[in-house]
Amino acid sequence: MKHALLVACVIVGSAWAQSAVADPSLKDLAARTELRAIETLTLTDQQFLTGDKNGKAVTIAGQLRFSQGASGRLPAVMLLHGSGGANAGHELWSKHFNEMGVASFLVDSFSGRGLTSTSANQALLGRFNMIVDAYRALDVIANHPRIDPTRIAVMGFSRGGQSALYSSLKRFQQAWNPRVAFAAHIPLYASCQAVLIGDTDLSSVPIRMFHGTADDYVPVAPCRGYVERLRAAGRDVELTEYSGAHHSYDNPLGSKTPRVAKGSQSVRACKLKEEPLGTIINVDSGQPFTYQDPCVQTDPHTGYHELAANATRKAVKDFVRTVFRLE
């Protein structure tokens, strides 16, 4: 596929491929850090998909980091974590963006809900709930006097990657926050397992997706099909694949030898579809999907892939520079 690049093509000859994750330096440190409250809702998938706002009110938080030496209103990247919660990989991304003169806003969707992880029980939080969190978080930072509301991108990882991806759907924006105006969407190893109603009618901003070919937690294959449908609909979307990279391949604290995420649930063998409106069904059974369905598997692998991680960081930083018109 034209939009899918093997890691060898991406990294050969790149200076980034020769450098491991840099040690922390004074340049990495934020000039200022703020914790911001985000008023949101805890919803079932059906509530989210039908626009039913009668969920449980909850307050979550986000960490806003400002880069050194920057003046005026700054561009920002919102970060959405995966099923294991915020980790060192997200902190590293924050530092990379700060080093570029870009603010970062890491949204913690779990602590305020009394959660630390959904990996072993994905039913603890609706699959799409973090999209609402992202929309509410956008309102928080878009109104900040130091943030440029026209230059806010959303980037997510795994469960958060799915939210970064599907937050681009006009249907969801109109139902939950018609003011949504992300400048770009950057999903890493996002799940594209569910075919949703209206999922090719997106906002006009670019989407750049990144995935590992060895990912058996959230396989890349469904994303290939989704990207083909999006491109056929004229959407600005690209999928970059990295050969041999597993799930969470960008987290430097992950094992370089892929390890089993014992007990973690994966829908890699499930075929999911929204039918009718508001109901996600298991295509094989024709019944509403649950995490007790036989297609739900466990014990996928995760692991750090240095070459793929470095190549992704270079690609994302180059993309952000272009979108935000940075010198």
C-alpha positions as CSV (number, residue, x, y, z in Angstrom):
1,M,0.0,0.0,0.0
2,K,1.3,3.5,-0.9
3,H,0.5,4.8,2.5
4,A,2.1,2.0,4.5
5,L,5.8,2.1,4.9
6,L,8.0,-0.7,6.2
7,V,10.3,0.3,8.9
8,A,13.4,-0.3,6.8
9,C,12.1,2.3,4.3
10,V,11.5,4.8,7.1
11,I,14.6,4.5,9.1
12,V,17.5,3.7,6.8
13,G,19.8,6.7,6.6
14,S,18.0,8.6,9.3
15,A,20.0,10.1,12.1
16,W,17.2,9.3,14.4
17,A,17.7,5.6,13.8
18,Q,21.3,6.0,15.1
19,S,20.3,7.6,18.4
20,A,18.6,5.9,21.3
21,V,16.1,7.7,23.5
22,A,17.9,10.8,24.7
23,D,18.7,11.2,28.3
24,P,16.7,13.9,30.1
25,S,18.3,17.3,29.9
26,L,17.4,20.8,31.1
27,K,16.0,21.5,27.6
28,D,13.4,18.7,28.2
29,L,12.0,20.3,31.3
30,A,8.8,22.2,31.2
31,A,8.9,25.9,32.1
32,R,5.6,25.6,33.9
33,T,3.3,22.7,34.7
34,E,-0.4,23.1,35.5
35,L,-3.0,20.5,36.6
36,R,-6.4,21.3,35.1
37,A,-9.8,19.8,36.1
38,I,-12.0,18.4,33.3
39,E,-15.7,18.0,33.9
40,T,-16.9,15.1,31.9
41,L,-19.2,12.1,31.9
42,T,-18.9,8.3,32.4
43,L,-21.1,6.7,29.7
44,T,-21.9,3.3,28.3
45,D,-21.1,2.8,24.6
46,Q,-24.8,2.9,23.7
47,Q,-25.1,6.3,25.5
48,F,-22.2,7.7,23.7
49,L,-23.2,6.4,20.3
50,T,-26.8,7.7,20.6
51,G,-25.7,11.1,22.1
52,D,-27.5,10.3,25.5
53,K,-26.0,12.8,27.9
54,N,-27.5,11.2,31.0
55,G,-24.2,9.7,32.1
56,K,-22.5,9.9,35.5
57,A,-20.8,13.3,36.1
58,V,-17.1,12.9,36.9
59,T,-14.1,15.2,37.3
60,I,-10.8,14.0,35.7
61,A,-7.6,15.9,35.3
62,G,-5.0,16.8,32.7
63,Q,-1.3,17.9,33.1
64,L,-0.5,21.0,31.0
65,R,3.2,21.5,30.3
66,F,4.6,24.7,28.8
67,S,7.9,24.8,26.9
68,Q,10.8,26.9,27.8
69,G,11.5,30.3,26.2
70,A,8.2,30.5,24.4
71,S,6.0,33.6,24.3
72,G,2.6,34.4,23.2
73,R,-0.1,31.7,22.5
74,L,1.4,28.3,22.0
75,P,0.2,25.3,19.9
76,A,-0.5,22.2,21.9
77,V,-0.8,18.5,21.6
78,M,-3.3,16.6,23.7
79,L,-2.2,13.1,24.7
80,L,-4.7,10.3,25.4
81,H,-3.3,7.2,27.2
82,G,-4.1,3.6,26.7
83,S,-5.7,0.8,28.8
84,G,-2.7,0.8,31.2
85,G,-3.1,4.5,32.1
86,A,-0.5,7.2,31.7
87,N,3.1,6.0,31.5
88,A,6.7,7.0,30.8
89,G,6.1,6.9,27.0
90,H,3.6,9.7,27.3
91,E,5.9,11.7,29.5
92,L,8.6,11.4,26.9
93,W,6.3,12.5,24.2
94,S,5.4,15.6,26.3
95,K,9.1,16.4,26.6
96,H,9.7,16.1,22.9
97,F,6.8,18.5,22.1
98,N,8.0,20.9,24.8
99,E,11.4,20.9,23.2
100,M,9.8,22.0,20.0
101,G,8.1,24.9,21.6
102,V,4.7,23.1,21.7
103,A,2.7,22.7,24.9
104,S,1.4,19.3,25.9
105,F,-1.8,18.3,27.7
106,L,-1.8,14.7,29.1
107,V,-5.4,13.7,30.0
108,D,-5.8,11.2,32.8
109,S,-9.1,9.5,32.1
110,F,-8.7,6.9,34.9
111,S,-7.7,8.4,38.3
112,G,-10.9,10.5,38.7
113,R,-12.9,7.4,37.9
114,G,-11.1,5.3,40.5
115,L,-9.3,3.3,37.8
116,T,-5.7,2.4,37.3
117,S,-6.1,0.0,34.3
118,T,-8.7,-1.5,32.1
119,S,-6.3,-4.0,30.4
120,A,-7.7,-7.1,32.1
121,N,-11.3,-5.9,32.1
122,Q,-12.0,-3.5,29.2
123,A,-15.7,-3.3,30.3
124,L,-14.7,-1.1,33.2
125,L,-14.9,1.9,30.9
126,G,-16.8,2.3,27.6
127,R,-14.7,1.9,24.4
128,F,-15.6,5.4,23.3
129,N,-15.8,7.3,26.6
130,M,-12.4,8.9,26.2
131,I,-13.7,10.7,23.1
132,V,-16.0,12.7,25.3
133,D,-13.0,13.3,27.7
134,A,-11.0,14.6,24.7
135,Y,-13.8,17.0,23.7
136,R,-14.2,18.3,27.2
137,A,-10.4,18.6,27.6
138,L,-10.3,20.6,24.4
139,D,-12.6,23.2,25.8
140,V,-10.4,23.5,28.9
141,I,-7.2,24.3,27.1
142,A,-8.7,26.2,24.1
143,N,-9.8,28.8,26.7
144,H,-6.4,29.0,28.3
145,P,-4.8,32.4,27.7
146,R,-1.4,30.8,26.8
147,I,-2.8,28.3,24.2
148,D,-3.7,29.0,20.6
149,P,-7.1,27.4,20.1
150,T,-6.6,27.1,16.4
151,R,-3.5,24.9,16.8
152,I,-4.4,22.0,19.1
153,A,-3.8,18.4,17.9
154,V,-4.9,15.2,19.6
155,M,-2.6,12.2,19.8
156,G,-3.6,8.9,21.4
157,F,-2.2,5.4,22.2
158,S,-4.1,2.1,21.9
159,R,-7.5,2.8,23.6
160,G,-6.5,6.5,23.5
161,G,-5.5,6.1,19.9
162,Q,-8.9,4.9,19.0
163,S,-10.3,8.0,20.7
164,A,-7.9,10.2,18.8
165,L,-9.0,8.6,15.6
166,Y,-12.8,8.5,16.1
167,S,-12.9,12.0,17.7
168,S,-12.6,13.1,14.0
169,L,-16.1,11.8,13.2
170,K,-18.5,14.7,12.4
171,R,-21.3,12.6,13.9
172,F,-19.6,12.5,17.3
173,Q,-18.5,16.1,17.2
174,Q,-22.1,17.3,16.4
175,A,-23.5,15.2,19.2
176,W,-21.0,16.0,21.9
177,N,-19.2,19.3,21.1
178,P,-20.0,21.1,17.9
179,R,-17.2,23.5,18.7
180,V,-14.5,20.8,18.3
181,A,-11.7,22.0,16.0
182,F,-8.7,19.8,16.4
183,A,-5.9,20.8,14.0
184,A,-4.9,17.1,13.5
185,H,-5.4,13.6,14.7
186,I,-2.4,11.3,15.5
187,P,-3.4,7.8,16.5
188,L,-0.8,5.2,17.5
189,Y,-1.7,1.5,17.4
190,A,-5.4,2.4,17.5
191,S,-8.2,-0.2,17.3
192,C,-10.1,0.0,14.0
193,Q,-12.0,-3.2,14.8
194,A,-15.5,-1.8,14.9
195,V,-17.2,-0.5,11.7
196,L,-19.3,2.5,12.8
197,I,-22.2,4.2,11.2
198,G,-20.9,7.3,9.4
199,D,-17.3,6.5,10.0
200,T,-16.0,8.0,6.7
201,D,-17.7,11.4,7.3
202,L,-14.8,13.2,9.1
203,S,-13.6,16.7,9.8
204,S,-11.3,18.0,7.1
205,V,-8.1,18.0,9.1
206,P,-5.3,15.5,8.5
207,I,-5.0,12.1,10.2
208,R,-1.6,10.3,10.6
209,M,-1.7,6.8,12.0
210,F,1.2,4.7,13.2
211,H,1.2,0.9,13.9
212,G,3.4,-2.1,14.2
213,T,3.0,-5.1,11.9
214,A,3.7,-7.6,14.8
215,D,0.9,-6.1,17.0
216,D,-1.2,-9.0,18.3
217,Y,-3.0,-6.8,20.9
218,V,-4.6,-4.4,18.4
219,P,-3.8,-5.7,14.9
220,V,-3.1,-3.3,12.1
221,A,-5.1,-5.2,9.4
222,P,-8.5,-3.6,10.2
223,C,-6.9,-0.2,10.0
224,R,-5.6,-0.9,6.5
225,G,-9.2,-1.6,5.4
226,Y,-10.5,1.5,7.2
227,V,-7.8,3.7,5.7
228,E,-8.7,2.5,2.3
229,R,-12.3,3.4,2.8
230,L,-11.3,6.8,4.1
231,R,-9.0,7.6,1.2
232,A,-11.7,6.5,-1.2
233,A,-13.9,9.1,0.5
234,G,-11.3,11.7,-0.1
235,R,-10.0,12.0,3.4
236,D,-6.5,13.2,4.3
237,V,-5.3,10.1,6.1
238,E,-2.0,8.1,6.1
239,L,-1.1,4.8,7.8
240,T,2.6,4.1,8.5
241,E,3.5,0.6,9.5
242,Y,6.7,-0.6,11.2
243,S,7.9,-4.1,10.5
244,G,8.3,-6.3,13.6
245,A,7.0,-3.7,16.0
246,H,4.6,-4.9,18.7
247,H,2.0,-3.0,20.8
248,S,3.3,0.0,22.8
249,Y,6.5,-0.1,20.7
250,D,7.3,3.6,21.5
251,N,7.4,3.2,25.3
252,P,11.2,3.2,26.2
253,L,10.5,1.4,29.5
254,G,9.0,-1.6,27.7
255,S,11.0,-4.7,27.2
256,K,13.1,-4.9,24.0
257,T,12.1,-8.6,23.9
258,P,8.3,-8.7,23.5
259,R,6.5,-9.9,26.6
260,V,3.1,-11.4,27.3
261,A,0.6,-8.9,28.8
262,K,-0.8,-11.6,31.0
263,G,-4.6,-11.5,31.3
264,S,-5.0,-8.4,29.1
265,Q,-8.1,-8.6,26.9
266,S,-7.9,-8.2,23.1
267,V,-10.7,-8.1,20.5
268,R,-8.2,-9.0,17.8
269,A,-10.4,-12.0,16.7
270,C,-13.7,-10.1,16.9
271,K,-15.6,-8.7,14.0
272,L,-17.6,-5.7,15.3
273,K,-20.1,-3.4,13.7
274,E,-22.6,-0.8,14.8
275,E,-26.0,-2.1,13.8
276,P,-28.5,-0.7,14.5
277,L,-27.5,2.8,15.6
278,G,-26.0,2.8,19.1
279,T,-25.4,-1.0,19.3
280,I,-22.1,-2.7,18.7
281,I,-22.8,-6.2,17.5
282,N,-20.5,-9.3,17.2
283,V,-20.9,-9.9,13.5
284,D,-20.4,-13.7,13.9
285,S,-23.2,-14.1,16.4
286,G,-25.4,-11.2,15.3
287,Q,-25.8,-10.3,19.0
288,P,-24.7,-7.3,21.0
289,F,-21.0,-7.5,21.7
290,T,-19.7,-8.1,25.3
291,Y,-16.3,-8.9,26.7
292,Q,-17.6,-12.4,27.6
293,D,-17.9,-13.2,23.9
294,P,-15.7,-16.2,22.7
295,C,-13.9,-14.0,20.2
296,V,-12.3,-12.0,23.1
297,Q,-8.8,-13.3,23.6
298,T,-6.1,-12.6,26.2
299,D,-2.3,-12.6,26.7
300,P,-1.2,-10.4,23.8
301,H,2.4,-9.1,23.5
302,T,3.9,-5.7,24.2
303,G,7.4,-4.5,23.7
304,Y,9.7,-1.6,22.9
305,H,11.1,-1.3,19.3
306,E,13.8,1.3,19.3
307,L,14.1,1.8,15.5
308,A,10.3,2.1,15.1
309,A,10.0,4.4,18.1
310,N,12.6,6.8,16.8
311,A,11.2,6.7,13.3
312,T,7.7,7.5,14.7
313,R,9.0,10.4,16.7
314,K,10.7,11.9,13.7
315,A,7.6,11.5,11.6
316,V,5.3,12.9,14.2
317,K,7.5,15.9,15.0
318,D,7.8,16.7,11.3
319,F,4.1,16.4,10.9
320,V,3.4,18.7,13.9
321,R,5.9,21.3,12.6
322,T,4.0,21.3,9.3
323,V,0.5,21.5,10.8
324,F,1.4,24.1,13.4
325,R,3.5,26.1,10.9
326,L,6.6,26.0,13.1
327,E,9.9,27.4,11.8
